[in-house]
Amino acid sequence: MTNCPVFLNDRAARLAERAAVQAAELRIDCIRGNSIHSDRATILDFGVNARGGLAAGLWLARTCLADLADVRLVASDSDLPVPSVQVFTDHPVEACLLSQYAGWKISSDDFFAMGSGPMRVLAAVEPLIQELVPSAADQEASHAVGVLESGILPSESAVNLIHDAVGPQRDLTLLVAPTRSPAGTVQIVARSVETALHRLHELKFPLETLISAGGSSPLPPVSRTDLQGIGRTNDAILYGAEVTLWTDCDDDCITSIGPDVPSCASSSHGRMFEELFAEADHDFYRLDPNLFSPAVIIFHNLKTGRTFEYGRRLPELLQVSFGLSGLD
């Protein structure tokens, strides 16, 4: 269980509202109550019909993290001719597992998407949320904010499903972007720390000992299709991301699970994600769960002053995945 800061959703709502005010600058569309959504939600289109862009992607990622993390684009320190997405937070569990993790399957008769963002705390339909969050956490929030990875805007049935789950009395805001869009690509690649924390949770690492976290992942070129985008963004994290964790625990807590944390712990490691995804009939749940983790993870133990590093990058694979292998 975590000491969840209250009002994660209200924090995200303030950021989303500022994005709506700056819609023209961010090249996004703000849709407030129309014949489709029946005044039950504000929809912010970050890349379905809107152009969006890199700034929109950074805004989308920050909102998904409940504005508890710094997200920025920086020049890459690798041989890949692409920038990197960096994420830093002093609230890693709240920002990444309670907000950013895409753990809620939104499924209605005419719409499907994985739901991210702090609205998941209010819906509390996931075992992860039920385990980590006190029953009263965030319940006084006046807003619910979520991020949907989708190539279409949510239907009325999907909005009703979400609104009923998070509380019909709350103002609902949904931010939407497909993987193939610039904003969608940025916000997915900004999940380097999130994937590390989810893997640590699966390995029963004491999450309460995490103090701070930072991650960096190469930003792939925007893809032609969502399927290619899913492949490239996952490859970016699995084979290019480096995550650093500051923790306060016994060294044994780290060394006992350290080799099992990075993606190289998976027997599927070293193969492009798009290929693996096709073999699994495009079903994430048929893939080896050990694969979903950053390429490299570094622990700085504040209790002992020791540092531990596990994993390795595969820049040659990323060259092929990103379509860069033929460049001079």
C-alpha angles and dihedrals in degrees: 000000000000133000092243114201107239122246099031086154094050089052090052091044092057090053092046091050091053088051090053090052089051094042095126093050092047092042093233131130125236115208115188116184116325138155090290101047100032096219090293097116148014111236120203111197109208097172116342097095097346122081097231118173145193095306089050089051092053090049091048092051093048091050091049087054091052089246090288095120140056112237123187145155116242137175111274119254091204134078091262113106093227134093123250131236113228126197127188128177140167089201102054099160095046095042099041110025101029096039117014103038112104096227105134117085106211106201128165132154093278107019141053132180140141109252123223133171135067093300084086090071091058095045092047093188095133124085088225092059093043090053099045104035128069110237093248097047116129092349091128091060114124093204138049119206128188141170121221124197101212143130091222134047116258117271125233091259091053093048091049091049092051095043093050091050097049095040125282091231091067129087106247124211122182123191114202133193135152121233092245093059123092092243093045092051093051095048093050094048087050087071097085094113092041093057091050093050093047090051090049090051090053089051091051094245111167099257091188088072093062111108105172139349141199134183141181129197133174115254110231124215114272110270133233093231138023090246092056089044091054089051097048097044093048091047089051091060100034095049106019111030125103120194127191121198127193109207140169109216144102114293089239089066088062103037094047093062104016098102090050096055107073123069092256087076087076123088086223092061115125098036124103113259096230089060093047091046092053091051088053091053089248091297113135091198092063092059124092104272090210088071096066100089139089122280093242132022125189125192121202106194110208091190096060104016091236128132126212127191129192136177137024140245124242105207093166091060090048090052088061096039093051093047092245100117094097096052120113 
